[in-house]
């Protein structure tokens, strides 16, 4: 009996020592608590919207790969190529593998809810990143991280309305229909425009699905239909804004002839702003976006409380302030 008690005490001491060693050796400063197990044994699954779509998403995926390796996590970064069915299956696979946490940049507002529910019911915390899922599924999500798209859209309306001195005709180049970011960047833009600049009129609005080449085609069509009537353009992101500028150049326009405002400025957009083609945008870092999501996933995997919503900063960028911001590398 004495031997059995001694062995029990030794086993308990080994567990305590092992836990203490993991926490002392591997807990990063930002964690805000102790590790349940070493980071090298913490399994995180990450599924990213569509890294092949634009520079922002590509940089996000690259950062996710690099940062999880830097932390020493047992992590997998997956590309659903913008397909909700593929991403649904990826989430289900991660559930079957009993991941410690899952990060989802959703391809759809509602199609993924059953898979995310399965994860939550299986006690696997889910973090949505960049774009929230539909209201019906948010009870199954531990936290959301990313930009405040409504604020960005309001900023875009203010910058474009001010550039037009409160009146004029504009066209809009939208993101993918039904996608949460698209909905927010449209509705909050429309609300701000109507409230603050009632004499600015939208003459046409069409999707380019976050694609630069499609945005150029959409803008070329606008120029054919409306010509010099167009005073300004709102593109839902900088990649599509660059497609708009290509169309303006092809039509023989000069910098500033048409005011172009976007969201989440890219490196080329920074250049175009300095050259006078871009009227307004905002800073949105895919590096900050990815790191915040991964840190949040590690925290919840270790039972540490996190806010339901955490946002990254997205300050306005205008020709007057552009040099205050470092040129984006994406």
RAGIVEN-V869662 format. One record per pair of residues at least 4 apart in sequence whose C-alpha atoms are under 7 Angstrom apart, sorted by sequence separation. I is the first residue (numbers start at 1). J is the second residue. D is the distance in Angstrom with one decimal. If there is no record, write none. Layout:
[[I;J;D] [I;J;D]]
This chain:
[[1;5;6.2] [2;6;6.2] [3;7;6.2] [4;8;6.2] [5;9;6.2] [6;10;6.2] [7;11;6.1] [8;12;6.2] [9;13;6.1] [10;14;6.1] [11;15;6.3] [12;16;6.3] [13;17;5.9] [14;18;5.9] [15;19;6.1] [16;20;6.0] [17;21;6.0] [18;22;6.2] [19;23;6.3] [20;24;6.0] [21;25;5.8] [22;26;5.6] [23;27;5.1] [27;31;6.6] [37;41;6.5] [38;42;6.6] [53;57;6.9] [54;58;6.3] [55;59;6.1] [56;60;6.2] [57;61;6.2] [58;62;6.2] [59;63;6.0] [60;64;6.1] [61;65;6.3] [62;66;6.2] [63;67;5.7] [64;68;6.0] [65;69;6.3] [66;70;6.1] [67;71;6.2] [68;72;6.1] [69;73;6.1] [83;87;6.3] [84;88;5.9] [85;89;6.4] [86;90;6.3] [87;91;6.2] [88;92;6.3] [89;93;6.1] [90;94;6.3] [91;95;6.2] [92;96;6.3] [93;97;6.3] [94;98;6.3] [95;99;6.3] [108;112;6.6] [112;116;6.2] [113;117;5.9] [114;118;6.3] [115;119;6.5] [116;120;6.3] [117;121;6.0] [118;122;6.1] [119;123;6.5] [120;124;5.3] [128;132;6.0] [133;137;6.5] [134;138;6.7] [148;152;6.4] [149;153;6.2] [150;154;6.2] [151;155;6.1] [152;156;6.2] [153;157;6.3] [154;158;6.3] [155;159;6.1] [156;160;6.1] [157;161;5.8] [158;162;6.0] [159;163;6.1] [160;164;6.2] [161;165;6.1] [162;166;5.9] [164;168;6.4] [178;182;6.9] [179;183;6.3] [180;184;6.3] [181;185;6.0] [182;186;6.0] [183;187;6.0] [184;188;5.8] [185;189;6.0] [186;190;6.2] [187;191;6.1] [188;192;6.2] [189;193;6.0] [190;194;6.0] [191;195;6.1] [192;196;5.9] [193;197;5.0] [194;198;4.9] [211;215;6.1] [212;216;6.4] [213;217;6.5] [214;218;6.2] [215;219;6.1] [216;220;6.1] [217;221;6.3] [218;222;6.3] [219;223;6.2] [220;224;6.3] [221;225;6.2] [222;226;5.8] [223;227;4.4] [226;230;6.4] [237;241;6.3] [238;242;6.1] [239;243;6.7] [240;244;6.3] [241;245;6.3] [242;246;6.3] [243;247;6.5] [244;248;6.3] [245;249;6.1] [246;250;6.2] [247;251;6.2] [248;252;6.5] [249;253;5.5] [253;257;6.3] [265;269;5.8] [266;270;6.3] [267;271;6.5] [268;272;6.2] [269;273;6.1] [270;274;6.4] [271;275;6.3] [272;276;6.2] [273;277;5.5] [285;289;6.2] [286;290;6.0] [287;291;6.1] [288;292;6.0] [289;293;6.5] [290;294;6.3] [291;295;6.1] [292;296;6.1] [293;297;6.2] [294;298;6.2] [295;299;6.2] [296;300;6.3] [297;301;6.1] [298;302;6.4] [299;303;6.5] [300;304;5.2] [317;321;5.9] [318;322;5.6] [37;42;6.9] [68;73;5.3] [94;99;5.9] [119;124;5.1] [120;125;5.9] [133;138;6.7] [161;166;5.1] [177;182;6.4] [178;183;6.6] [193;198;6.5] [235;240;6.0] [248;253;5.4] [265;270;6.6] [272;277;5.2] [273;278;4.2] [299;304;5.1] [300;305;6.5] [317;322;5.6] [51;57;4.6] [52;58;6.3] [80;86;5.4] [119;125;6.9] [120;126;6.9] [176;182;6.2] [208;214;5.1] [235;241;5.3] [272;278;5.6] [273;279;6.4] [27;34;6.4] [50;57;6.5] [51;58;4.2] [68;75;6.3] [80;87;5.1] [175;182;5.2] [208;215;5.0] [27;35;6.0] [174;182;6.8] [269;278;7.0] [51;61;6.3] [208;218;6.9] [23;34;5.3] [23;35;5.1] [26;38;6.4] [65;77;6.5] [132;144;6.7] [22;35;6.6] [26;39;6.7] [48;61;6.6] [128;141;7.0] [127;141;6.0] [22;37;6.2] [126;141;5.2] [127;142;5.8] [128;143;6.6] [129;144;5.8] [130;145;6.1] [22;38;5.2] [125;141;6.9] [126;142;5.6] [127;143;5.1] [128;144;4.8] [129;145;4.9] [130;146;4.2] [265;281;5.8] [19;36;6.9] [125;142;5.8] [127;144;5.7] [128;145;6.5] [129;146;5.7] [130;147;6.2] [261;278;6.4] [264;281;6.4] [265;282;5.7] [19;37;6.8] [260;278;5.2] [261;279;5.5] [262;280;6.4] [263;281;4.9] [264;282;5.2] [265;283;5.7] [259;278;6.9] [260;279;5.2] [261;280;4.6] [262;281;4.8] [263;282;5.5] [264;283;5.4] [265;284;6.7] [120;140;5.5] [256;276;5.9] [259;279;5.6] [260;280;6.9] [261;281;5.7] [264;284;4.7] [241;262;6.0] [255;276;5.1] [256;277;5.6] [255;277;4.5] [84;107;5.4] [92;115;5.9] [101;124;5.6] [102;125;6.4] [103;126;5.9] [104;127;6.2] [105;128;5.8] [110;133;6.3] [117;140;5.5] [289;312;6.7] [83;107;6.4] [84;108;6.0] [88;112;5.6] [91;115;6.2] [95;119;5.6] [100;124;6.0] [101;125;5.0] [102;126;4.8] [103;127;4.8] [104;128;4.8] [105;129;4.8] [109;133;4.5] [110;134;5.3] [113;137;5.3] [116;140;6.5] [238;262;5.4] [288;312;6.9] [82;107;5.6] [99;124;6.7] [101;126;5.9] [102;127;6.2] [103;128;5.8] [104;129;5.9] [105;130;6.1] [106;131;6.3] [109;134;4.8] [215;240;5.1] [219;244;5.6] [237;262;5.2] [238;263;5.8] [103;129;6.7] [105;131;6.2] [232;258;5.0] [233;259;6.1] [234;260;6.1] [235;261;6.4] [236;262;5.7] [237;263;4.6] [238;264;6.0] [84;111;6.6] [88;115;6.0] [106;133;6.7] [212;239;5.2] [216;243;4.1] [220;247;5.5] [231;258;5.1] [232;259;4.4] [233;260;4.8] [234;261;5.0] [235;262;4.9] [236;263;5.9] [237;264;6.0] [238;265;5.3] [242;269;6.6] [51;79;6.8] [84;112;6.9] [211;239;6.8] [212;240;4.5] [215;243;5.1] [216;244;5.0] [219;247;6.0] [230;258;6.9] [231;259;6.4] [232;260;5.7] [233;261;6.2] [234;262;5.8] [238;266;6.0] [50;79;5.9] [211;240;5.9] [215;244;5.9] [284;313;7.0] [43;73;6.6] [44;74;6.4] [45;75;5.7] [46;76;6.0] [47;77;5.8] [48;78;6.2] [49;79;6.7] [50;80;6.3] [210;240;6.1] [212;242;6.6] [213;243;5.9] [216;246;6.3] [284;314;5.1] [42;73;5.8] [43;74;4.7] [44;75;4.7] [45;76;5.1] [46;77;4.7] [47;78;4.6] [48;79;5.5] [49;80;6.4] [50;81;4.5] [166;197;5.4] [168;199;6.8] [169;200;5.9] [170;201;6.1] [171;202;5.6] [174;205;7.0] [176;207;6.3] [212;243;4.7] [216;247;5.3] [238;269;6.3] [283;314;4.9] [40;72;5.2] [41;73;6.8] [42;74;5.7] [43;75;5.6] [44;76;6.6] [45;77;6.4] [46;78;6.1] [47;79;5.9] [48;80;6.9] [49;81;6.6] [50;82;4.9] [149;181;6.4] [153;185;4.8] [157;189;5.4] [167;199;4.7] [168;200;4.9] [169;201;4.8] [170;202;4.9] [171;203;5.8] [172;204;6.3] [173;205;6.0] [174;206;5.7] [175;207;5.5] [245;277;6.9] [282;314;5.7] [283;315;5.6] [39;72;6.0] [40;73;4.8] [41;74;6.1] [47;80;6.9] [49;82;5.4] [156;189;6.9] [166;199;6.2] [167;200;4.5] [168;201;6.2] [169;202;5.9] [170;203;6.1] [171;204;5.0] [172;205;4.5] [173;206;5.4] [174;207;4.2] [175;208;5.9] [176;209;4.2] [282;315;5.4] [283;316;6.5] [39;73;5.1] [40;74;5.6] [150;184;5.4] [154;188;5.8] [166;200;6.3] [169;203;6.3] [171;205;5.8] [172;206;6.4] [173;207;5.6] [174;208;5.9] [175;209;4.5] [176;210;6.6] [282;316;4.2] [283;317;6.5] [149;184;6.0] [150;185;5.9] [153;188;5.6] [154;189;5.1] [157;192;6.1] [173;208;6.3] [174;209;6.8] [175;210;5.0] [281;316;6.0] [282;317;4.8] [149;185;5.9] [153;189;4.7] [157;193;5.5] [161;197;6.1] [281;317;5.1] [280;317;5.8] [281;318;6.6] [150;188;5.3] [154;192;5.6] [280;318;4.7] [279;318;6.2] [279;319;6.5] [173;215;6.7] [274;319;6.3] [273;319;5.9] [133;180;6.9] [132;180;6.5] [45;94;6.4] [131;180;6.1] [131;181;5.8] [185;236;6.5] [45;99;6.6] [44;99;5.9] [43;99;5.3] [44;100;5.9] [45;101;6.6] [46;102;5.9] [47;103;6.4] [48;104;6.4] [49;105;5.3] [43;100;5.2] [44;101;5.1] [45;102;4.8] [46;103;4.6] [47;104;5.2] [48;105;5.0] [49;106;6.0] [270;327;6.2] [42;100;6.3] [43;101;6.9] [44;102;5.7] [45;103;6.2] [46;104;6.0] [47;105;6.2] [49;107;5.4] [171;230;7.0] [169;229;6.6] [170;230;5.5] [267;327;5.6] [169;230;5.5] [170;231;5.6] [171;232;6.6] [172;233;5.7] [173;234;6.3] [174;235;6.2] [175;236;6.0] [267;328;4.5] [169;231;5.4] [170;232;4.5] [171;233;5.0] [172;234;4.9] [173;235;4.6] [174;236;5.5] [266;328;5.7] [267;329;5.7] [168;231;5.9] [169;232;6.6] [170;233;5.4] [171;234;6.5] [172;235;5.9] [173;236;6.4] [267;330;5.7] [266;330;5.7] [109;178;7.0] [109;179;5.8] [108;179;5.7] [109;180;5.8] [160;261;6.1] [156;261;6.2] [156;262;6.5] [152;263;6.5] [159;280;6.0] [156;280;7.0] [156;281;6.7] [146;289;5.5] [145;292;6.8] [145;293;5.8] [54;211;6.9] [53;211;6.4] [130;289;7.0] [155;316;6.9] [148;311;6.3] [129;293;6.0] [143;307;6.6] [144;308;6.1] [145;309;5.9] [146;310;6.7] [147;311;5.2] [143;308;4.3] [144;309;5.0] [145;310;4.8] [146;311;4.9] [147;312;5.2] [142;308;6.6] [143;309;5.8] [144;310;6.4] [145;311;5.6] [146;312;5.6] [147;313;6.9] [147;314;6.9] [127;297;6.3] [125;300;6.8] [54;239;6.6] [103;293;7.0] [103;297;6.8] [102;297;7.0] [101;297;5.8] [101;301;5.6] [100;301;5.4] [63;287;5.9] [60;286;4.8] [64;290;5.8] [59;286;6.1] [60;287;5.9] [63;290;6.4] [64;291;7.0] [59;287;7.0] [56;286;5.9] [60;290;5.6] [36;302;5.6] [35;302;5.9] [31;299;6.1] [33;304;6.7] [59;330;6.2] [56;330;6.1] [55;330;5.3]]
